[in-house]
Amino acid sequence: MEWFEQLRWGEDGLVAAVAQDARTGRVLTVAWMNREALKATVEKGEAVYWSRSRKRLWRKGEESGHVQKVLEVRLDCDADALLIKVEQVGGIACHTGRESCFFRKLDDGRWVSTDPVLKDPKLIYGEK
Amino acid sequence: MEWFEQLRWGEDGLVAAVAQDARTGRVLTVAWMNREALKATVEKGEAVYWSRSRKRLWRKGEESGHVQKVLEVRLDCDADALLIKVEQVGGIACHTGRESCFFRKLDDGRWVSTDPVLKDPKLIYGEK
């Protein structure tokens, strides 16, 4: 697995991973991968991240069904960030029910939500 | 500057910042911003990052002239990553002379360079 060791893993064992919708070109999510997550992503062909908050592997879509099917994995010049081109199942990447997690735009000194909620999170995750 | 404090700055005082070419849709770079870098980026309308290796502010293009003019700043749902849509001056974001830093693609267990060098780095930076 020489390709695997060419990455410059951070002191925390992580690299940043950007997911981009291969069809729309939209940047959907920025998340983190450790070695295990990247290995699982490549083997499974679906995005698996390391959740820094939950401190465990996070199979994207494990609850929501909004899996990211990986079409392409790219590495940047200093080998510490990944770009994965994905097919976003359901067209929803964000836990708020929006296409992209980057749904807020800086507008005249405030963050303005610009994107519609495509599906009520309660319908995605159930009442909590 | 309430918008500024809404970010969830990491323990190291940084957030990840993804630059995307507004015209081509290509993800160009993943870099880091601290408070000062973000402030400078918004004030100047050009990407300013925090260089983790050099431990100083890094005005993107300061040496190469390949400035990233900022058209839009977006924030993700958990407020710890930025997406900036940019006009990439010169059409070259990478220090290797390529459009994007993500010029390598994982192909059958190895990283394959898929993108052409648009300009010889020696012509960008001078002989070193």
HADDOCK unambig.tbl for C-alpha pairs under 7 A between the chains (distance, minus, plus):
assign (segid A and resid 3 and name CA) (segid B and resid 109 and name CA) 6.24 0.50 0.50
assign (segid A and resid 3 and name CA) (segid B and resid 110 and name CA) 5.27 0.50 0.50
assign (segid A and resid 3 and name CA) (segid B and resid 111 and name CA) 6.44 0.50 0.50
assign (segid A and resid 25 and name CA) (segid B and resid 25 and name CA) 5.86 0.50 0.50
assign (segid A and resid 30 and name CA) (segid B and resid 81 and name CA) 6.79 0.50 0.50
assign (segid A and resid 73 and name CA) (segid B and resid 105 and name CA) 5.79 0.50 0.50
assign (segid A and resid 73 and name CA) (segid B and resid 106 and name CA) 5.50 0.50 0.50
assign (segid A and resid 74 and name CA) (segid B and resid 102 and name CA) 5.76 0.50 0.50
assign (segid A and resid 74 and name CA) (segid B and resid 104 and name CA) 5.45 0.50 0.50
assign (segid A and resid 74 and name CA) (segid B and resid 105 and name CA) 4.40 0.50 0.50
assign (segid A and resid 74 and name CA) (segid B and resid 106 and name CA) 6.08 0.50 0.50
assign (segid A and resid 75 and name CA) (segid B and resid 102 and name CA) 5.25 0.50 0.50
assign (segid A and resid 75 and name CA) (segid B and resid 104 and name CA) 5.40 0.50 0.50
assign (segid A and resid 75 and name CA) (segid B and resid 105 and name CA) 6.45 0.50 0.50
assign (segid A and resid 76 and name CA) (segid B and resid 101 and name CA) 4.84 0.50 0.50
assign (segid A and resid 76 and name CA) (segid B and resid 102 and name CA) 4.12 0.50 0.50
assign (segid A and resid 76 and name CA) (segid B and resid 103 and name CA) 6.56 0.50 0.50
assign (segid A and resid 76 and name CA) (segid B and resid 104 and name CA) 6.78 0.50 0.50
assign (segid A and resid 77 and name CA) (segid B and resid 101 and name CA) 5.18 0.50 0.50
assign (segid A and resid 77 and name CA) (segid B and resid 102 and name CA) 6.46 0.50 0.50
assign (segid A and resid 81 and name CA) (segid B and resid 30 and name CA) 6.79 0.50 0.50
assign (segid A and resid 101 and name CA) (segid B and resid 76 and name CA) 4.83 0.50 0.50
assign (segid A and resid 101 and name CA) (segid B and resid 77 and name CA) 5.19 0.50 0.50
assign (segid A and resid 102 and name CA) (segid B and resid 74 and name CA) 5.76 0.50 0.50
assign (segid A and resid 102 and name CA) (segid B and resid 75 and name CA) 5.26 0.50 0.50
assign (segid A and resid 102 and name CA) (segid B and resid 76 and name CA) 4.12 0.50 0.50
assign (segid A and resid 102 and name CA) (segid B and resid 77 and name CA) 6.48 0.50 0.50
assign (segid A and resid 103 and name CA) (segid B and resid 76 and name CA) 6.55 0.50 0.50
assign (segid A and resid 104 and name CA) (segid B and resid 74 and name CA) 5.44 0.50 0.50
assign (segid A and resid 104 and name CA) (segid B and resid 75 and name CA) 5.39 0.50 0.50
assign (segid A and resid 104 and name CA) (segid B and resid 76 and name CA) 6.78 0.50 0.50
assign (segid A and resid 105 and name CA) (segid B and resid 73 and name CA) 5.80 0.50 0.50
assign (segid A and resid 105 and name CA) (segid B and resid 74 and name CA) 4.39 0.50 0.50
assign (segid A and resid 105 and name CA) (segid B and resid 75 and name CA) 6.45 0.50 0.50
assign (segid A and resid 106 and name CA) (segid B and resid 73 and name CA) 5.51 0.50 0.50
assign (segid A and resid 106 and name CA) (segid B and resid 74 and name CA) 6.08 0.50 0.50
assign (segid A and resid 109 and name CA) (segid B and resid 3 and name CA) 6.23 0.50 0.50
assign (segid A and resid 110 and name CA) (segid B and resid 3 and name CA) 5.26 0.50 0.50
assign (segid A and resid 111 and name CA) (segid B and resid 3 and name CA) 6.43 0.50 0.50
